[in-house]
Amino acid sequence: MPKLILWGRTWMVGTDDFVFPGIRGFVINCAIAVWIPLIFNLGSDDCGQGVKEYLWASFALHCTNAVLCLALAFTSGRGGILQTSKRKMVPTLLITICISTLVVLGVTVWGLLELLRHDACNDHPEDRHWLMGTAIVQVTLVTCTLCVMVLDYNCSNDVLDPAECEGNLDEYNSMWKTRCKRAFCFVKDADENLFEEIAKVMAGIFSGLDFVVSDIAAGMALLHAYQIAVIKKAQKNANLLTDKGKATGHPSISLSHEARPIQKLSDQAEEDLLILHQFSGYFMGAYGWPLHIYANPMSWMGKLCGSCCKGLPSRDVVHDDNCCKCNSAAWMAETKADKENLLYSSWVSKIDRPAFYICVDHDANAVILGIRGTLSPEDCLTDANADVMPFGEDLVEGGLCHKGIGIAARGVRKAVDSEGLLENAFREYPKYRLIILGHSLGAGTAALLSIELKSKYPNLLGLAYSPPGGLMNSVLCEHSRDYILALGLGQDIVPRASINTVRNFRDRMLETFAHSETPKCKILGCCCFSSDTKEKAWFNLEKTEERRSEPYNESTHLISAYLRSIQTICEPTVQLYPPSRYIHIMRVGKQGSTEILHPISMNVEDLMDEGILASTSMVFDHFPHTVMRAINKVVDPNKRYPLNGFGMPSTYVNPLKTSFTPNAVQAEPLQPRRVREAQHPAQDITHESDAESLNMPKADKAASDNV
């Protein structure tokens, strides 16, 4: 960060992304440079003078490339993510390496022509074969290098600089619209208005971000390490942990950094958990055969064949399934229901309507409307359309919801009403109650559809498993509290995600960049080659706190000014929440290799205030089979681990809580990137507001003058 600028264009990599490629290039060039004199006699003229000159030139060029690649790796690994001044020689080294690589290609082509034109090495066929192989390897390496350059090429040449936009989002909207159209060019039903709405959302979140993918990965790793260090320190200060990280009173228990104050579920919450467990197989069944195979890699074939042997539903009931009815077979395997229980199913999603099915559960006396979560590109477009829209106007005043999911809920209702599916079901089973459920996107759709159908079906119950965080405003949350149940697991990103929480996560990640001097290569290397359960050796909390207290440095000044600038182009949005009757399954810790889970009732305002937490489980906690296994573990109170032997802090430590308030900071705006790069960092002036915004003490005037 920021993106590399080379030959007047931006590229999809940063100047600190060339450590590992540089080392790889050094090893390859050294290997070839050693190979040539080891196999061939460079002083011999047996294959002709031209071949001899080719070998000497190749040897010299590969030695030169090895030195250049080593210099590139060393230079790219200098400084923290934002300390670009220490890596200012990277573009020059890249140009030199590109020129040298093209020379290698030319010399290799010349050597091949010499071999073929003069029938060189006819008297030494083995040497001729070795020479041909060496030349082919060289051409292959050069071709791979060119392919990597093509992949890193930024077609749109986007320089995302908020200082040059002057609060105008039109350029960003147009850029994101183009990106969305390229990414979803194969989706037939997508129109221009949808792409414009998604582009508006994306521009509001990512406007001005000069990120590359590796910056996001490193930022999440830094933030995760910071969270663990802060909470471990708080738990130790509260005398809850020994020096080895074990819980006092329970030496065999290792507390998780996700642990919160233990709360016993109320009787009502216990009943809610039992209901969520009872119908959990139905949200799994909505995903059909892809999830069934993923969740049962060793036994899926036997289960699907067993469903087929029992007989599958007729074609009148099953719509848009494949020729073998694999989705229907997987649904029967997950729900353990008979084929007669399935009344209707549509297994293909549309932009305005996710896949869904209707069935009956005779044991529960219920008609179930199950809605599938995100599984197709059309579902992704629905998720991305995260603007707000009015919803439930005829039921409650001021209701707002996620626009894409609101449209999906109305699309499901339209499909159901057009064919009279629910009316037919209740005509046959008049004493049954309606249950609408789903997971992820399906959970959000089910919750909003429950609000729409509540007046028509008074005894309706909505079940939302891992629902989206930015789903409905507080008005709809309060209105639906009596008939919608929700559940989430651990640090699942989806129930915590809304436009506001994503923006907060972005700002905290940037602040973490400012307070870290650790090179990106070290961060990513430690994440790849060390266990996540161990303390991060590359992250030092005390050093980070010392860096926070510095009156000025290059990174903090840049990020402080940058965050103030993007506040002018990010429009404020309404805070949305998941359904308010929310049960959260938290990780208390581990006993040996066994993970200890515990359910608590959680206020959704606290959940969204806590925001997105960087964790290795933030994605896996959202997988349907992971959620189902967690529910199975905690549903029986008698099988839960006895936790009253040790306590937790009376107040949970939120590692992402900061006093950063960009709107309150009044300092000079961020200069355009071309101006910033022309200035030496030491010439910048420290502002007291920079220290305030990044939790640093104010610098006195003398210190500021010295800087």
Backbone hydrogen bonds, N-H to C=O, Kabsch-Sander energy under -0.5 kcal/mol:
donor,donor_aa,acceptor,acceptor_aa,energy
4,L,13,V,-3.1
6,L,4,L,-0.6
6,L,9,R,-2.6
9,R,6,L,-1.4
11,W,4,L,-2.0
12,M,152,D,-2.9
15,T,2,P,-0.7
17,D,14,G,-1.5
22,G,18,F,-1.6
23,I,19,V,-2.3
24,R,20,F,-2.6
25,G,21,P,-2.7
26,F,22,G,-2.2
27,V,23,I,-2.5
28,I,24,R,-2.4
29,N,25,G,-2.5
30,C,26,F,-2.3
31,A,27,V,-2.3
32,I,28,I,-2.2
33,A,29,N,-2.6
34,V,30,C,-2.2
35,W,31,A,-2.3
36,I,32,I,-2.2
38,L,34,V,-1.3
39,I,35,W,-2.2
40,F,36,I,-2.4
42,L,40,F,-0.9
44,S,41,N,-1.6
48,G,45,D,-1.4
52,K,48,G,-1.8
53,E,49,Q,-2.5
54,Y,50,G,-2.1
55,L,51,V,-2.4
56,W,52,K,-2.3
57,A,53,E,-2.5
58,S,54,Y,-2.6
59,F,55,L,-2.5
60,A,56,W,-2.4
61,L,57,A,-2.6
62,H,58,S,-2.5
63,C,59,F,-1.9
64,T,60,A,-2.3
65,N,61,L,-2.9
66,A,62,H,-2.2
67,V,63,C,-1.9
68,L,64,T,-2.4
69,C,65,N,-2.9
70,L,66,A,-2.1
71,A,67,V,-2.3
72,L,68,L,-2.4
73,A,69,C,-2.5
74,F,70,L,-2.3
75,T,71,A,-2.6
76,S,72,L,-2.8
77,G,73,A,-1.3
78,R,75,T,-1.4
83,Q,80,G,-0.7
84,T,82,L,-1.9
86,K,83,Q,-1.1
87,R,84,T,-1.7
88,K,85,S,-0.9
90,V,87,R,-1.6
93,L,89,M,-2.3
94,L,90,V,-2.5
95,I,91,P,-2.2
96,T,92,T,-2.2
97,I,93,L,-2.6
98,C,94,L,-2.5
99,I,95,I,-2.4
100,S,96,T,-2.6
101,T,97,I,-2.6
102,L,98,C,-2.2
103,V,99,I,-2.0
104,V,100,S,-2.2
105,L,101,T,-2.1
106,G,102,L,-2.3
107,V,103,V,-2.9
108,T,104,V,-2.5
109,V,105,L,-2.4
110,W,106,G,-2.3
111,G,107,V,-2.5
112,L,108,T,-2.4
113,L,109,V,-2.2
114,E,110,W,-2.1
115,L,111,G,-2.1
116,L,112,L,-2.1
117,R,113,L,-2.9
118,H,114,E,-1.4
120,A,114,E,-0.5
120,A,115,L,-0.8
122,N,119,D,-0.9
124,H,121,C,-0.7
128,R,124,H,-1.9
129,H,125,P,-2.2
130,W,126,E,-2.3
131,L,127,D,-2.6
132,M,128,R,-2.3
133,G,129,H,-2.4
134,T,130,W,-2.5
135,A,131,L,-2.3
136,I,132,M,-2.3
137,V,133,G,-2.3
138,Q,134,T,-2.1
139,V,135,A,-2.4
140,T,136,I,-2.5
141,L,137,V,-2.4
142,V,138,Q,-2.2
143,T,139,V,-2.4
144,C,140,T,-2.5
145,T,141,L,-2.1
146,L,142,V,-2.1
147,C,143,T,-2.2
148,V,144,C,-2.3
149,M,145,T,-1.9
150,V,146,L,-1.9
151,L,147,C,-2.1
152,D,148,V,-1.9
153,Y,149,M,-0.6
153,Y,150,V,-0.7
154,N,10,T,-0.7
155,C,153,Y,-0.9
157,N,154,N,-1.0
159,V,157,N,-0.5
160,L,158,D,-0.7
161,D,159,V,-1.6
164,E,161,D,-1.3
165,C,162,P,-1.1
166,E,162,P,-0.8
168,N,165,C,-1.6
169,L,167,G,-0.6
173,N,169,L,-3.0
174,S,170,D,-2.5
175,M,171,E,-2.1
176,W,172,Y,-2.8
177,K,173,N,-2.3
178,T,174,S,-2.0
179,R,175,M,-1.9
180,C,176,W,-2.6
181,K,177,K,-2.3
182,R,178,T,-1.9
183,A,179,R,-2.5
184,F,180,C,-2.2
185,C,182,R,-1.0
187,V,184,F,-1.5
188,K,186,F,-0.7
190,A,187,V,-0.5
195,F,191,D,-1.7
196,E,192,E,-2.3
197,E,193,N,-2.2
198,I,194,L,-2.4
199,A,195,F,-2.6
200,K,196,E,-1.9
201,V,197,E,-1.7
202,M,198,I,-2.7
203,A,199,A,-2.6
204,G,200,K,-1.7
205,I,201,V,-1.3
206,F,202,M,-3.1
207,S,203,A,-1.3
209,L,206,F,-2.0
210,D,208,G,-0.6
215,D,212,V,-0.7
216,I,212,V,-1.4
217,A,213,V,-2.0
218,A,214,S,-2.5
219,G,215,D,-2.7
220,M,216,I,-2.4
221,A,217,A,-1.8
222,L,218,A,-2.5
223,L,219,G,-2.6
224,H,220,M,-2.4
225,A,221,A,-2.4
226,Y,222,L,-2.4
227,Q,223,L,-2.5
228,I,224,H,-2.3
229,A,225,A,-2.3
230,V,226,Y,-2.5
231,I,227,Q,-2.3
232,K,228,I,-2.6
233,K,229,A,-2.0
234,A,230,V,-2.1
235,Q,231,I,-2.8
236,K,232,K,-2.3
237,N,233,K,-2.3
238,A,234,A,-1.4
239,N,236,K,-1.8
240,L,235,Q,-2.6
241,L,235,Q,-0.6
242,T,246,K,-2.0
245,G,242,T,-1.8
247,A,250,H,-0.6
247,A,253,I,-2.5
248,T,240,L,-2.2
250,H,247,A,-1.6
253,I,250,H,-2.1
254,S,252,S,-0.5
254,S,590,K,-2.5
255,L,245,G,-0.6
255,L,253,I,-0.6
256,S,588,V,-2.8
259,A,256,S,-1.5
270,E,266,S,-2.4
271,E,267,D,-1.9
272,D,268,Q,-2.3
273,L,269,A,-2.4
274,L,270,E,-2.0
275,I,271,E,-2.2
276,L,272,D,-2.5
277,H,273,L,-2.1
278,Q,274,L,-2.3
279,F,275,I,-1.6
280,S,277,H,-1.2
282,Y,279,F,-1.2
283,F,279,F,-0.7
283,F,280,S,-0.6
284,M,280,S,-1.2
285,G,281,G,-2.0
286,A,282,Y,-1.0
287,Y,284,M,-1.3
288,G,285,G,-1.3
291,L,287,Y,-0.5
292,H,288,G,-1.4
293,I,289,W,-2.4
294,Y,290,P,-1.9
295,A,291,L,-3.0
296,N,292,H,-1.4
300,W,296,N,-1.6
303,K,299,S,-2.0
304,L,300,W,-2.8
305,C,301,M,-2.5
306,G,302,G,-2.1
307,S,303,K,-2.0
308,C,304,L,-2.1
309,C,305,C,-2.2
310,K,306,G,-1.3
311,G,307,S,-0.7
311,G,308,C,-0.8
317,V,314,S,-1.2
318,V,314,S,-1.9
319,H,345,S,-1.7
325,K,322,N,-1.5
329,A,325,K,-2.1
330,A,326,C,-2.6
331,W,327,N,-2.3
332,M,328,S,-2.1
333,A,329,A,-2.0
334,E,330,A,-2.5
335,T,331,W,-2.5
336,K,332,M,-1.5
337,A,332,M,-0.5
341,N,338,D,-1.3
342,L,339,K,-1.0
343,L,341,N,-0.7
343,L,358,I,-2.3
344,Y,358,I,-1.9
345,S,317,V,-1.9
346,S,356,F,-2.9
347,W,319,H,-1.9
350,K,353,R,-3.4
353,R,350,K,-1.1
356,F,346,S,-1.4
357,Y,370,G,-2.3
358,I,344,Y,-3.0
359,C,368,I,-2.4
360,V,341,N,-1.6
361,D,366,A,-2.8
362,H,360,V,-0.5
365,N,361,D,-0.8
366,A,361,D,-2.0
367,V,433,R,-2.9
368,I,359,C,-2.9
368,I,366,A,-0.5
369,L,435,I,-2.8
370,G,357,Y,-1.8
370,G,368,I,-0.7
371,I,437,L,-2.1
372,R,355,A,-2.7
380,C,376,S,-1.8
381,L,377,P,-2.0
382,T,378,E,-1.8
383,D,379,D,-2.4
384,A,380,C,-2.3
385,N,381,L,-1.3
386,A,384,A,-2.4
389,M,401,C,-1.9
391,F,399,G,-2.1
395,L,392,G,-1.5
396,V,392,G,-2.7
399,G,396,V,-0.8
401,C,389,M,-2.1
402,H,471,L,-2.2
403,K,387,D,-3.5
404,G,385,N,-2.5
406,G,402,H,-2.6
407,I,403,K,-2.4
408,A,404,G,-1.9
409,A,405,I,-2.6
410,R,406,G,-1.9
411,G,407,I,-2.0
412,V,408,A,-2.3
413,R,409,A,-2.1
414,K,410,R,-2.3
415,A,411,G,-2.1
416,V,412,V,-2.5
417,D,413,R,-3.0
418,S,414,K,-2.3
419,E,415,A,-1.0
420,G,417,D,-0.6
421,L,416,V,-2.1
424,N,420,G,-2.2
425,A,421,L,-1.8
426,F,422,L,-2.7
427,R,423,E,-1.6
428,E,424,N,-1.3
429,Y,425,A,-2.2
432,Y,429,Y,-1.3
433,R,365,N,-1.9
435,I,367,V,-2.7
436,I,461,L,-2.2
437,L,369,L,-2.2
437,L,435,I,-0.5
438,G,463,L,-1.3
439,H,371,I,-0.8
440,S,465,Y,-2.1
442,G,439,H,-2.0
444,G,440,S,-2.2
445,T,441,L,-2.5
446,A,442,G,-2.4
447,A,443,A,-2.3
448,L,444,G,-2.2
449,L,445,T,-2.6
450,S,446,A,-2.0
451,I,447,A,-1.5
452,E,448,L,-1.8
453,L,449,L,-2.2
454,K,450,S,-1.0
457,Y,453,L,-2.4
460,L,457,Y,-1.9
461,L,434,L,-1.9
462,G,483,Y,-3.1
463,L,436,I,-2.7
464,A,485,L,-3.3
465,Y,438,G,-2.4
465,Y,463,L,-0.6
466,S,464,A,-0.6
466,S,487,L,-3.6
469,G,494,V,-2.6
470,G,497,A,-1.8
471,L,469,G,-1.6
471,L,577,Y,-0.6
472,M,577,Y,-2.3
473,N,400,L,-2.0
477,C,473,N,-2.1
478,E,474,S,-2.2
479,H,475,V,-1.9
480,S,476,L,-2.2
481,R,478,E,-0.7
483,Y,480,S,-1.2
484,I,480,S,-1.2
485,L,462,G,-3.0
486,A,581,R,-2.4
487,L,464,A,-1.9
488,G,583,I,-2.2
490,G,585,I,-3.3
492,D,489,L,-2.1
493,I,618,M,-2.4
496,R,493,I,-0.5
497,A,493,I,-0.7
497,A,494,V,-1.2
502,V,498,S,-2.5
503,R,499,I,-2.0
504,N,500,N,-2.3
505,F,501,T,-2.5
506,R,502,V,-2.3
507,D,503,R,-2.4
508,R,504,N,-2.5
509,M,505,F,-2.1
510,L,506,R,-2.1
511,E,507,D,-2.2
512,T,508,R,-2.1
513,F,509,M,-2.0
514,A,510,L,-1.9
515,H,511,E,-1.4
516,S,513,F,-1.3
523,I,519,P,-1.8
524,L,520,K,-2.7
525,G,521,C,-2.1
526,C,522,K,-2.3
527,C,523,I,-1.9
528,C,524,L,-1.8
529,F,525,G,-2.1
530,S,526,C,-1.2
534,K,531,S,-0.9
537,A,535,E,-0.8
539,F,536,K,-1.3
540,N,538,W,-0.6
541,L,539,F,-0.6
544,T,540,N,-2.1
545,E,541,L,-2.5
546,E,542,E,-2.2
547,R,543,K,-2.2
548,R,544,T,-1.9
549,S,545,E,-1.2
550,E,547,R,-1.0
557,H,553,N,-1.9
558,L,554,E,-1.8
559,I,555,S,-2.6
560,S,556,T,-2.4
561,A,557,H,-2.2
562,Y,558,L,-2.3
563,L,559,I,-2.8
564,R,560,S,-1.6
565,S,561,A,-1.8
566,I,562,Y,-2.1
567,Q,563,L,-0.9
568,T,565,S,-1.3
569,I,566,I,-0.8
570,C,566,I,-0.8
571,E,569,I,-0.7
577,Y,472,M,-3.6
582,Y,580,S,-1.7
582,Y,602,M,-0.5
583,I,486,A,-2.3
584,H,582,Y,-0.5
584,H,600,I,-3.2
585,I,488,G,-2.6
585,I,583,I,-0.5
586,M,584,H,-0.8
586,M,598,H,-2.7
588,V,586,M,-0.7
588,V,596,I,-2.2
589,G,596,I,-1.1
590,K,254,S,-1.9
591,Q,594,T,-2.6
592,G,252,S,-0.6
592,G,590,K,-0.6
594,T,591,Q,-1.8
596,I,589,G,-3.0
597,L,595,E,-0.6
598,H,586,M,-2.2
600,I,584,H,-2.6
602,M,582,Y,-2.1
602,M,600,I,-0.5
607,L,603,N,-2.0
608,M,604,V,-2.4
609,D,605,E,-2.1
610,E,606,D,-2.3
611,G,607,L,-1.6
618,M,615,S,-1.1
621,D,617,S,-2.5
622,H,619,V,-1.6
623,F,620,F,-1.0
626,T,623,F,-0.5
627,V,623,F,-2.1
628,M,624,P,-2.5
629,R,625,H,-2.0
630,A,626,T,-1.9
631,I,627,V,-2.3
632,N,628,M,-2.2
633,K,629,R,-1.4
634,V,630,A,-1.5
635,V,631,I,-1.4
639,K,636,D,-1.4
640,R,637,P,-0.9
643,L,641,Y,-0.6
646,F,643,L,-1.2
654,N,652,Y,-0.7
657,K,654,N,-1.5
658,T,656,L,-0.5
664,A,661,T,-1.3
665,V,662,P,-1.3
667,A,665,V,-0.6
670,L,561,A,-0.5
675,V,672,P,-0.8
676,R,672,P,-2.3
677,E,673,R,-2.6
678,A,674,R,-0.7
679,Q,675,V,-0.8
679,Q,676,R,-0.9
683,Q,680,H,-2.0
684,D,681,P,-1.5
690,D,687,H,-0.8
691,A,687,H,-1.2
692,E,688,E,-1.9
693,S,689,S,-2.5
694,L,690,D,-1.3
695,N,692,E,-1.2
696,M,691,A,-3.8
704,S,700,D,-2.3
705,D,701,K,-2.5
706,N,702,A,-2.2
707,V,703,A,-2.0
